[in-house]
Amino acid sequence: MSQQTVFALVAVAIIILVSFPVHEFTHAFAAFKLGDSTARWQGRLTLNPIVHFDPLGGAILVVSALLGGFFIGWAKPTPVNPYNLRYGRRGEAIVSAAGPLSNLVLAAAIAIPVRVAWGTVDSVSTPLATPIAAAIYDVAFYFVLVNGFLFLFNLLPIPPLDGWRVLLGLVDARTSYNLRQFEQYGFVLLLVIVLFGASFLAPLAGEIKNLLLGNALLISV
C-alpha cells in the first residue's frame, strides 16, 4: 500500500469518525439551544459517528480520496425546523455556521501541539525521532488540514452547503427571497467548484494552513 493511499485512508477515518460527527452534533446542539428539538427527538444530538453516517456520502468520500486525491462526501444532514428557532433567519444562520466553526475549533486545538512538536525537530532530543511518534505527528497534521478544509469548503455560499444558509440568514428578507431561486442550480455550481475550483480554493486553503500550522510540515515528506 502506497504512502499516499495510507494518508488518504487516515484522512477518511478522521472525517467519518471525528469531523462529521462533531460537525453535525454542533448543528443539532445550536438548534436545540435556539429552541428547536427536532434533531434531539430524532436521536441526532450525539457524537456517535454511526448515527451521523450516510452510506452514499461515505462511499463517495472514500472513492474521491483514493482516486481523485480530494475529499468529497457528506454525513446525514441534521434535521432542523427553522420555524422553531429564535431570531428567525438569523437563528438559522447561527445553526448553519456552527458546523463549520466546530471544524475550525478542532483544527486550531490540534494545531497547537503540532506546532510545538515541529518546533523540536531541530533539537537533538526531538520527540519525533521514533517512527511511532512521527506517525502520530503526521496523523495530527492531517487532522488539522482536513478540518481546516472542511471549515473552508462548507462555508462557501453555494447550496446546499452551510455557507448558503449563513448567507440567506445575514442578508435582508427580500434579498434572501430573490437568492432562493438559484438553489436549483446548487448542484451544478458545486460540481464546477469541485472540478475547476482548485485554483480558487488552493490559495485560501494555503492561508488557513499557514495560520494554523505556520511552517510545520509532514515528517514523512
C-alpha positions as CSV (number, residue, x, y, z in Angstrom):
1,M,0.0,0.0,0.0
2,S,1.5,3.3,-1.0
3,Q,2.1,6.2,1.4
4,Q,-0.4,8.4,-0.4
5,T,-3.1,5.7,-0.1
6,V,-2.4,5.4,3.7
7,F,-2.7,9.2,4.1
8,A,-5.9,9.2,2.2
9,L,-7.4,6.4,4.3
10,V,-6.2,8.2,7.5
11,A,-7.9,11.4,6.4
12,V,-11.1,9.5,5.5
13,A,-11.1,7.9,9.0
14,I,-10.6,11.3,10.6
15,I,-13.6,12.8,8.7
16,I,-16.0,9.9,9.3
17,L,-15.1,9.2,12.9
18,V,-14.5,12.8,14.2
19,S,-15.1,15.7,11.8
20,F,-18.5,14.7,10.5
21,P,-20.0,13.7,14.0
22,V,-18.7,16.9,15.6
23,H,-19.9,19.0,12.7
24,E,-23.4,17.5,12.8
25,F,-23.7,17.4,16.6
26,T,-22.8,21.1,16.7
27,H,-25.6,21.9,14.2
28,A,-28.0,19.9,16.4
29,F,-26.7,21.5,19.7
30,A,-27.0,25.0,18.3
31,A,-30.6,24.3,17.1
32,F,-31.5,22.9,20.4
33,K,-30.2,25.9,22.3
34,L,-32.1,28.2,19.9
35,G,-35.4,26.4,20.6
36,D,-35.6,23.5,18.0
37,S,-35.6,20.0,19.4
38,T,-36.1,18.2,16.1
39,A,-32.6,16.8,16.0
40,R,-32.8,15.7,19.7
41,W,-36.1,13.9,19.1
42,Q,-34.5,12.1,16.2
43,G,-31.5,11.0,18.2
44,R,-29.1,13.2,16.4
45,L,-27.9,15.2,19.4
46,T,-25.0,12.8,19.8
47,L,-21.3,12.4,18.9
48,N,-21.9,8.8,17.8
49,P,-20.4,8.5,14.3
50,I,-22.8,5.7,13.4
51,V,-25.8,7.9,13.9
52,H,-24.5,10.6,11.5
53,F,-23.0,8.2,8.9
54,D,-24.5,8.4,5.4
55,P,-23.6,5.3,3.3
56,L,-23.6,7.0,0.0
57,G,-21.7,10.1,1.3
58,G,-19.2,7.9,3.0
59,A,-18.7,5.7,-0.1
60,I,-18.1,8.8,-2.3
61,L,-15.7,10.2,0.3
62,V,-13.6,7.0,0.1
63,V,-13.6,6.9,-3.7
64,S,-12.8,10.6,-4.1
65,A,-9.9,10.3,-1.6
66,L,-8.4,7.2,-3.2
67,L,-8.9,8.0,-6.9
68,G,-9.2,11.8,-7.0
69,G,-6.9,13.0,-4.3
70,F,-9.6,15.2,-2.8
71,F,-12.3,14.7,-0.2
72,I,-15.9,15.0,-1.3
73,G,-18.5,13.4,0.9
74,W,-21.2,14.1,3.5
75,A,-22.9,12.9,6.6
76,K,-26.6,12.7,7.2
77,P,-28.0,16.2,7.2
78,T,-29.1,17.4,10.7
79,P,-32.8,17.9,10.7
80,V,-33.7,21.5,11.7
81,N,-37.1,23.2,11.8
82,P,-36.3,26.9,11.2
83,Y,-39.8,27.9,12.4
84,N,-38.8,26.8,15.9
85,L,-35.6,28.8,16.1
86,R,-35.3,32.0,17.9
87,Y,-34.1,35.1,16.0
88,G,-35.8,33.9,12.8
89,R,-33.4,33.7,9.8
90,R,-30.6,34.9,12.0
91,G,-31.1,31.8,14.1
92,E,-30.9,29.6,11.0
93,A,-27.6,31.3,10.1
94,I,-26.2,30.6,13.5
95,V,-27.1,27.0,13.3
96,S,-25.6,26.7,9.9
97,A,-22.4,28.4,10.8
98,A,-22.0,26.2,14.0
99,G,-20.9,23.1,12.0
100,P,-18.0,24.7,10.0
101,L,-16.9,26.7,13.1
102,S,-16.7,23.4,15.0
103,N,-14.2,22.1,12.4
104,L,-12.1,25.2,12.8
105,V,-12.1,24.8,16.5
106,L,-11.0,21.2,16.2
107,A,-8.2,22.2,13.7
108,A,-7.0,25.0,16.0
109,A,-7.0,22.8,19.1
110,I,-4.8,20.1,17.4
111,A,-2.6,22.7,15.6
112,I,-1.2,23.9,18.9
113,P,0.6,20.6,19.8
114,V,1.6,20.1,16.2
115,R,3.4,23.4,16.1
116,V,5.0,22.8,19.5
117,A,6.2,19.4,18.2
118,W,7.5,20.8,15.0
119,G,9.5,23.4,17.0
120,T,11.5,20.5,18.4
121,V,12.5,19.0,15.1
122,D,16.0,20.7,15.1
123,S,16.6,19.6,18.7
124,V,18.8,16.6,19.4
125,S,16.2,15.2,21.8
126,T,13.3,15.7,19.5
127,P,10.3,13.5,20.5
128,L,9.6,12.9,16.8
129,A,12.7,10.8,16.3
130,T,10.8,7.5,16.7
131,P,8.6,6.1,13.9
132,I,5.6,5.9,16.2
133,A,5.9,9.5,17.3
134,A,6.4,10.7,13.8
135,A,3.3,8.7,12.6
136,I,1.2,10.3,15.4
137,Y,2.5,13.7,14.4
138,D,1.6,13.1,10.8
139,V,-1.9,12.0,11.7
140,A,-2.4,15.1,13.8
141,F,-1.1,17.2,10.9
142,Y,-3.6,15.7,8.6
143,F,-6.3,16.2,11.2
144,V,-5.6,19.9,11.1
145,L,-5.6,20.1,7.3
146,V,-8.8,18.1,6.9
147,N,-10.8,20.1,9.4
148,G,-9.4,23.4,8.1
149,F,-10.5,22.3,4.6
150,L,-14.0,21.3,5.9
151,F,-14.3,24.7,7.5
152,L,-13.4,26.5,4.3
153,F,-15.4,24.3,1.9
154,N,-18.6,24.2,4.0
155,L,-18.7,28.0,4.3
156,L,-18.8,28.5,0.6
157,P,-22.1,30.3,-0.2
158,I,-23.3,27.6,-2.5
159,P,-26.4,25.5,-2.0
160,P,-26.7,23.0,-0.2
161,L,-23.5,23.9,1.8
162,D,-23.8,25.6,5.2
163,G,-22.4,28.8,3.8
164,W,-25.5,29.2,1.7
165,R,-27.8,29.2,4.7
166,V,-25.5,31.6,6.5
167,L,-25.7,34.0,3.6
168,L,-29.5,33.8,3.4
169,G,-29.7,34.5,7.1
170,L,-27.5,37.5,7.0
171,V,-29.0,39.4,4.1
172,D,-32.3,41.2,4.2
173,A,-35.5,39.3,3.7
174,R,-36.1,40.5,0.1
175,T,-32.6,39.6,-1.0
176,S,-32.9,36.2,0.7
177,Y,-36.1,35.5,-1.2
178,N,-34.5,36.5,-4.5
179,L,-31.5,34.4,-3.9
180,R,-33.5,31.2,-3.2
181,Q,-34.3,31.0,-6.9
182,F,-30.7,30.0,-7.5
183,E,-30.9,26.9,-5.2
184,Q,-31.9,24.8,-8.2
185,Y,-28.5,25.4,-9.7
186,G,-26.7,24.5,-6.5
187,F,-25.5,21.1,-7.6
188,V,-24.1,22.4,-10.9
189,L,-22.3,25.2,-9.1
190,L,-20.9,22.8,-6.6
191,L,-19.7,20.5,-9.3
192,V,-18.0,23.3,-11.1
193,I,-16.2,24.3,-7.9
194,V,-15.1,20.7,-7.3
195,L,-13.8,20.2,-10.9
196,F,-12.4,23.6,-11.7
197,G,-12.2,25.5,-8.4
198,A,-8.8,24.2,-7.3
199,S,-7.0,27.4,-8.3
200,F,-9.6,29.4,-6.3
201,L,-9.6,27.2,-3.2
202,A,-5.9,26.4,-3.0
203,P,-4.8,29.9,-2.0
204,L,-7.5,30.1,0.6
205,A,-6.6,26.6,1.9
206,G,-3.0,27.6,2.0
207,E,-3.7,30.7,4.1
208,I,-5.7,28.6,6.6
209,K,-2.9,26.1,6.7
210,N,-0.3,28.8,7.3
211,L,-2.5,30.4,10.0
212,L,-3.0,27.1,11.9
213,L,0.3,25.3,11.3
214,G,2.8,28.0,10.4
215,N,5.9,26.5,8.8
216,A,5.2,22.9,10.1
217,L,5.4,20.1,7.5
218,L,4.7,16.4,7.4
219,I,7.6,14.4,8.8
220,S,7.2,11.7,6.2
221,V,7.6,14.0,3.3
